Amino acid sequence: RMAALEAIVKLRPTKPFPGSSYVPAALGFFAASSGVRHALVAGPNIEQARDLAGMLATAGFETDTATTGKELLRLATRSPDYELAWIDVSINHPEIGALLQELRRDWRTASLRVGLVARSGYSEQAERVARLDPMAKTFARPHDEQAFRWQLEQLATLRPQEFVDFDARQRQAAESLDLLAELSQSSGKLYDLQRVQDSVLAALYNPKLAVKATTVLANLNSAESQRALVEVASRFTLPLELRQAAAKAFLQNMEKHGILLTTEEIRKQYQRYNESEKQDAATQRVLGLILDCIEASARTKP
């Protein structure tokens, strides 16, 4: 999928083509990485789900939980970071067979590895479902971390040639932001990049992707983009390089689209600058640049 997206961007089409709307959607999905390994746990018993989440945490995963199949589908399709899912076979809305079909029909989750947790009385159903899905495997509920580690190892044997590891996911996220930046500068009205704004805003808070995200936001015509860039540029706790990149992107955005901040947001920036007298000179320059941009825009208004 990444190779196809790279090829499309390099071809630089000048008019819509069948499936062109999928290009920004796919790039946005790849770009929305949090920079952390994630797993999903789903089942009607929230306490048991929390136990599994705790075991996954010791294995290096940040975990999200769902109590229905519908909630699991919503979570799984919003982020490229999910490497696997543990699903209690007794889950409903939809039931496990329909849920796996939904996962496999969606390109974002088609290759997600799934551990089917079979409680007492559900083993036969779990085995029947797993036989129809090459990316699913049935397990009894683990009673300790050693057993759970063994189950993780078994799950890792499913279609290893199709597995995308964490480092590859991070490279894809970075490449996607580069491609989105190129589209935002050259695509004109061919692609609706407002659809990827939320993904780029999420990448803005991933330390490894944040600077690349500012490059995309520099070209998006929205108040949300300007607001996010100003907030990042003004946050003293973030790296200076990122704050400088955000301030530069804000200048570029404002030159293209004018000032989109509200009066209250502008007033807040003046307050931040006035309160920065004890900050280092570089920080004061960043805050000063933002105010210079705002004042320059105000002078050029008819």
BELCORFEN-V260526 format. One record per backbone hydrogen bond with DSSP energy under -0.5 kcal/mol. NH is the residue of the N-H (numbers start at 1). CO is the residue of the C=O. If there is no record, write none. Layout:
# BELCORFEN-V260526
NH,CO
NH,CO
This chain:
# BELCORFEN-V260526
5,1
6,2
7,3
8,4
9,5
10,6
11,7
12,8
12,9
13,8
20,17
22,19
23,20
24,20
25,21
26,22
27,23
28,24
29,25
30,26
31,27
32,28
32,29
33,31
38,81
39,62
40,84
41,64
42,86
43,66
46,44
49,45
50,46
51,47
52,48
53,49
54,50
55,51
56,52
57,53
58,54
59,55
60,57
61,56
62,37
64,39
66,41
69,92
70,93
72,68
73,69
74,70
75,71
76,72
77,73
78,75
79,75
80,29
82,79
83,38
83,81
84,38
85,113
86,40
87,85
87,115
88,42
89,117
91,88
96,89
96,91
99,95
100,96
101,97
102,98
103,99
104,100
105,101
106,102
107,105
109,106
110,106
112,109
113,83
114,135
115,85
116,114
116,137
117,87
117,115
118,116
118,139
119,117
122,119
126,122
127,123
128,124
129,125
130,126
131,127
132,128
132,129
133,130
136,133
137,114
139,116
141,118
148,144
149,145
150,146
151,147
152,148
153,149
154,150
155,151
156,152
157,154
158,155
159,157
160,157
162,159
163,160
165,163
169,165
170,166
171,167
172,168
173,169
174,170
175,171
176,172
177,173
178,174
179,175
180,176
181,177
182,178
183,179
184,180
185,181
185,182
186,182
187,183
190,187
193,191
195,192
196,193
197,194
200,196
201,197
202,198
203,199
204,200
205,202
206,203
207,205
209,206
210,206
213,209
214,210
215,211
216,212
217,213
218,214
219,216
220,216
220,217
222,220
226,222
227,223
228,224
229,225
230,226
231,227
232,228
233,229
234,230
235,231
235,232
236,234
238,235
243,239
244,240
245,241
246,242
247,243
248,244
249,245
250,246
251,247
252,248
253,249
254,250
255,251
256,252
257,253
258,254
266,262
267,263
268,264
269,265
270,266
271,267
272,268
273,269
274,270
275,271
276,273
277,274
279,276
284,280
285,281
286,282
287,283
288,284
289,285
290,286
291,287
292,288
293,289
294,290
295,291
296,292
297,293
298,294
299,295
300,296
301,297
301,298
